[in-house]
Amino acid sequence: MVYLKEDHAPAGYTVLNFPVTDVRTAVRALGERGVEFLRYDGFEQDELGITGGQGPEIAWFADPAGTVLSVLSRR
């Protein structure tokens, strides 16, 4: 169950990672459904918003309340 909280302040970090087999496929599928991926200074991100230079491929997005989530490669 999800509910609104008037004084909600989203965390300034990733709260939940969704492990996926193929980050590119997941990002494209979510993008087709209107999800916008975040961009961060200091990270080299490709045209889809995916980075992976220092670890597994990852792409961040926010839920409607501003909570940061990600899709993260299982590999």
TIVO-2410 file (N, C-alpha, C; in nm, 3 decimals):
# residues 75
REC num residu      c1      c2      c3 atome chaine
REC   1      M   0.084  -0.116   0.000     N      A
REC   1      M   0.000   0.000   0.000    CA      A
REC   1      M   0.089   0.124   0.000     C      A
REC   2      V   0.051   0.222  -0.079     N      A
REC   2      V   0.125   0.347  -0.089    CA      A
REC   2      V   0.030   0.460  -0.051     C      A
REC   3      Y   0.079   0.554   0.026     N      A
REC   3      Y  -0.005   0.668   0.063    CA      A
REC   3      Y   0.078   0.795   0.061     C      A
REC   4      L   0.012   0.908   0.047     N      A
REC   4      L   0.079   1.037   0.045    CA      A
REC   4      L   0.109   1.083   0.187     C      A
REC   5      K   0.222   1.150   0.201     N      A
REC   5      K   0.260   1.207   0.330    CA      A
REC   5      K   0.301   1.351   0.303     C      A
REC   6      E   0.232   1.446   0.362     N      A
REC   6      E   0.252   1.586   0.330    CA      A
REC   6      E   0.395   1.635   0.349     C      A
REC   7      D   0.464   1.590   0.453     N      A
REC   7      D   0.598   1.639   0.480    CA      A
REC   7      D   0.708   1.544   0.431     C      A
REC   8      H   0.675   1.461   0.332     N      A
REC   8      H   0.771   1.365   0.279    CA      A
REC   8      H   0.890   1.436   0.216     C      A
REC   9      A   1.010   1.390   0.249     N      A
REC   9      A   1.131   1.438   0.184    CA      A
REC   9      A   1.206   1.315   0.133     C      A
REC  10      P   1.221   1.300   0.001     N      A
REC  10      P   1.288   1.182  -0.052    CA      A
REC  10      P   1.434   1.177  -0.011     C      A
REC  11      A   1.486   1.056   0.003     N      A
REC  11      A   1.627   1.037   0.036    CA      A
REC  11      A   1.713   1.089  -0.079     C      A
REC  12      G   1.834   1.130  -0.050     N      A
REC  12      G   1.925   1.179  -0.153    CA      A
REC  12      G   2.014   1.070  -0.209     C      A
REC  13      Y   1.971   0.946  -0.197     N      A
REC  13      Y   2.049   0.832  -0.244    CA      A
REC  13      Y   1.953   0.726  -0.298     C      A
REC  14      T   2.007   0.625  -0.363     N      A
REC  14      T   1.925   0.517  -0.418    CA      A
REC  14      T   1.867   0.434  -0.304     C      A
REC  15      V   1.736   0.420  -0.302     N      A
REC  15      V   1.668   0.348  -0.196    CA      A
REC  15      V   1.648   0.201  -0.232     C      A
REC  16      L   1.626   0.173  -0.361     N      A
REC  16      L   1.596   0.037  -0.402    CA      A
REC  16      L   1.654   0.011  -0.540     C      A
REC  17      N   1.726  -0.101  -0.554     N      A
REC  17      N   1.780  -0.146  -0.682    CA      A
REC  17      N   1.697  -0.265  -0.731     C      A
REC  18      F   1.659  -0.262  -0.857     N      A
REC  18      F   1.590  -0.376  -0.918    CA      A
REC  18      F   1.692  -0.450  -1.003     C      A
REC  19      P   1.739  -0.568  -0.958     N      A
REC  19      P   1.835  -0.645  -1.037    CA      A
REC  19      P   1.769  -0.699  -1.164     C      A
REC  20      V   1.834  -0.678  -1.278     N      A
REC  20      V   1.782  -0.726  -1.406    CA      A
REC  20      V   1.894  -0.793  -1.484     C      A
REC  21      T   1.857  -0.881  -1.573     N      A
REC  21      T   1.954  -0.950  -1.657    CA      A
REC  21      T   2.013  -0.857  -1.762     C      A
REC  22      D   1.930  -0.769  -1.817     N      A
REC  22      D   1.973  -0.681  -1.925    CA      A
REC  22      D   1.925  -0.539  -1.896     C      A
REC  23      V   2.016  -0.453  -1.850     N      A
REC  23      V   1.982  -0.316  -1.813    CA      A
REC  23      V   1.927  -0.238  -1.933     C      A
REC  24      R   1.988  -0.255  -2.050     N      A
REC  24      R   1.944  -0.181  -2.168    CA      A
REC  24      R   1.798  -0.214  -2.204     C      A
REC  25      T   1.764  -0.341  -2.201     N      A
REC  25      T   1.626  -0.382  -2.231    CA      A
REC  25      T   1.531  -0.324  -2.127     C      A
REC  26      A   1.568  -0.328  -2.000     N      A
REC  26      A   1.483  -0.275  -1.894    CA      A
REC  26      A   1.464  -0.125  -1.908     C      A
REC  27      V   1.572  -0.052  -1.938     N      A
REC  27      V   1.563   0.094  -1.953    CA      A
REC  27      V   1.474   0.129  -2.072     C      A
REC  28      R   1.492   0.060  -2.182     N      A
REC  28      R   1.408   0.087  -2.300    CA      A
REC  28      R   1.261   0.059  -2.270     C      A
REC  29      A   1.232  -0.052  -2.204     N      A
REC  29      A   1.093  -0.089  -2.172    CA      A
REC  29      A   1.031   0.014  -2.077     C      A
REC  30      L   1.105   0.055  -1.976     N      A
REC  30      L   1.053   0.155  -1.883    CA      A
REC  30      L   1.037   0.290  -1.953     C      A
REC  31      G   1.132   0.325  -2.038     N      A
REC  31      G   1.123   0.450  -2.113    CA      A
REC  31      G   1.000   0.455  -2.202     C      A
REC  32      E   0.965   0.342  -2.262     N      A
REC  32      E   0.845   0.335  -2.345    CA      A
REC  32      E   0.719   0.358  -2.264     C      A
REC  33      R   0.728   0.337  -2.135     N      A
REC  33      R   0.614   0.358  -2.045    CA      A
REC  33      R   0.618   0.494  -1.975     C      A
REC  34      G   0.712   0.579  -2.019     N      A
REC  34      G   0.717   0.715  -1.969    CA      A
REC  34      G   0.815   0.741  -1.856     C      A
REC  35      V   0.892   0.641  -1.815     N      A
REC  35      V   0.990   0.661  -1.708    CA      A
REC  35      V   1.106   0.743  -1.763     C      A
REC  36      E   1.144   0.847  -1.689     N      A
REC  36      E   1.257   0.931  -1.728    CA      A
REC  36      E   1.376   0.897  -1.639     C      A
REC  37      F   1.490   0.874  -1.700     N      A
REC  37      F   1.609   0.835  -1.625    CA      A
REC  37      F   1.690   0.957  -1.585     C      A
REC  38      L   1.749   0.948  -1.467     N      A
REC  38      L   1.824   1.059  -1.408    CA      A
REC  38      L   1.966   1.063  -1.462     C      A
REC  39      R   2.022   1.181  -1.461     N      A
REC  39      R   2.163   1.200  -1.499    CA      A
REC  39      R   2.234   1.265  -1.383     C      A
REC  40      Y   2.355   1.219  -1.356     N      A
REC  40      Y   2.433   1.270  -1.245    CA      A
REC  40      Y   2.568   1.321  -1.293     C      A
REC  41      D   2.606   1.438  -1.244     N      A
REC  41      D   2.739   1.491  -1.272    CA      A
REC  41      D   2.842   1.395  -1.216     C      A
REC  42      G   2.950   1.376  -1.288     N      A
REC  42      G   3.057   1.289  -1.243    CA      A
REC  42      G   3.045   1.145  -1.287     C      A
REC  43      F   2.933   1.111  -1.351     N      A
REC  43      F   2.915   0.976  -1.404    CA      A
REC  43      F   2.906   0.984  -1.556     C      A
REC  44      E   2.981   0.901  -1.623     N      A
REC  44      E   2.968   0.893  -1.768    CA      A
REC  44      E   2.849   0.803  -1.799     C      A
REC  45      Q   2.743   0.863  -1.849     N      A
REC  45      Q   2.621   0.789  -1.881    CA      A
REC  45      Q   2.597   0.796  -2.031     C      A
REC  46      D   2.552   0.685  -2.088     N      A
REC  46      D   2.526   0.682  -2.232    CA      A
REC  46      D   2.393   0.750  -2.264     C      A
REC  47      E   2.351   0.739  -2.388     N      A
REC  47      E   2.229   0.807  -2.434    CA      A
REC  47      E   2.104   0.760  -2.361     C      A
REC  48      L   2.109   0.640  -2.302     N      A
REC  48      L   1.994   0.588  -2.227    CA      A
REC  48      L   2.001   0.625  -2.078     C      A
REC  49      G   2.114   0.680  -2.035     N      A
REC  49      G   2.131   0.712  -1.893    CA      A
REC  49      G   2.200   0.602  -1.815     C      A
REC  50      I   2.259   0.507  -1.885     N      A
REC  50      I   2.324   0.392  -1.821    CA      A
REC  50      I   2.472   0.421  -1.799     C      A
REC  51      T   2.521   0.384  -1.682     N      A
REC  51      T   2.663   0.392  -1.652    CA      A
REC  51      T   2.711   0.256  -1.604     C      A
REC  52      G   2.838   0.233  -1.608     N      A
REC  52      G   2.891   0.105  -1.563    CA      A
REC  52      G   3.042   0.103  -1.559     C      A
REC  53      G   3.103   0.219  -1.563     N      A
REC  53      G   3.247   0.227  -1.569    CA      A
REC  53      G   3.319   0.171  -1.448     C      A
REC  54      Q   3.264   0.189  -1.329     N      A
REC  54      Q   3.329   0.145  -1.206    CA      A
REC  54      Q   3.264   0.022  -1.143     C      A
REC  55      G   3.169  -0.037  -1.212     N      A
REC  55      G   3.099  -0.153  -1.156    CA      A
REC  55      G   2.995  -0.202  -1.252     C      A
REC  56      P   2.890  -0.265  -1.201     N      A
REC  56      P   2.786  -0.318  -1.289    CA      A
REC  56      P   2.708  -0.204  -1.357     C      A
REC  57      E   2.647  -0.236  -1.469     N      A
REC  57      E   2.563  -0.136  -1.537    CA      A
REC  57      E   2.446  -0.099  -1.445     C      A
REC  58      I   2.415   0.031  -1.443     N      A
REC  58      I   2.307   0.081  -1.359    CA      A
REC  58      I   2.246   0.204  -1.424     C      A
REC  59      A   2.117   0.224  -1.404     N      A
REC  59      A   2.047   0.344  -1.449    CA      A
REC  59      A   1.946   0.382  -1.341     C      A
REC  60      W   1.942   0.510  -1.308     N      A
REC  60      W   1.858   0.559  -1.199    CA      A
REC  60      W   1.735   0.630  -1.250     C      A
REC  61      F   1.627   0.621  -1.174     N      A
REC  61      F   1.504   0.694  -1.202    CA      A
REC  61      F   1.436   0.723  -1.068     C      A
REC  62      A   1.338   0.809  -1.069     N      A
REC  62      A   1.269   0.845  -0.945    CA      A
REC  62      A   1.122   0.808  -0.954     C      A
REC  63      D   1.066   0.768  -0.841     N      A
REC  63      D   0.922   0.743  -0.836    CA      A
REC  63      D   0.850   0.878  -0.827     C      A
REC  64      P   0.717   0.881  -0.832     N      A
REC  64      P   0.646   1.009  -0.831    CA      A
REC  64      P   0.673   1.095  -0.707     C      A
REC  65      A   0.717   1.035  -0.597     N      A
REC  65      A   0.747   1.111  -0.475    CA      A
REC  65      A   0.892   1.158  -0.472     C      A
REC  66      G   0.971   1.123  -0.575     N      A
REC  66      G   1.110   1.165  -0.582    CA      A
REC  66      G   1.210   1.068  -0.522     C      A
REC  67      T   1.164   0.951  -0.481     N      A
REC  67      T   1.253   0.849  -0.427    CA      A
REC  67      T   1.335   0.788  -0.540     C      A
REC  68      V   1.467   0.781  -0.523     N      A
REC  68      V   1.554   0.732  -0.630    CA      A
REC  68      V   1.559   0.578  -0.627     C      A
REC  69      L   1.533   0.521  -0.744     N      A
REC  69      L   1.534   0.377  -0.767    CA      A
REC  69      L   1.631   0.350  -0.882     C      A
REC  70      S   1.666   0.223  -0.902     N      A
REC  70      S   1.753   0.191  -1.016    CA      A
REC  70      S   1.724   0.053  -1.071     C      A
REC  71      V   1.766   0.033  -1.195     N      A
REC  71      V   1.778  -0.100  -1.251    CA      A
REC  71      V   1.928  -0.128  -1.255     C      A
REC  72      L   1.967  -0.244  -1.209     N      A
REC  72      L   2.108  -0.278  -1.188    CA      A
REC  72      L   2.136  -0.416  -1.247     C      A
REC  73      S   2.245  -0.428  -1.320     N      A
REC  73      S   2.281  -0.554  -1.381    CA      A
REC  73      S   2.314  -0.661  -1.277     C      A
REC  74      R   2.261  -0.780  -1.296     N      A
REC  74      R   2.290  -0.893  -1.207    CA      A
REC  74      R   2.429  -0.949  -1.230     C      A
REC  75      R   2.486  -0.921  -1.345     N      A
REC  75      R   2.614  -0.982  -1.384    CA      A
REC  75      R   2.727  -0.931  -1.304     C      A
***
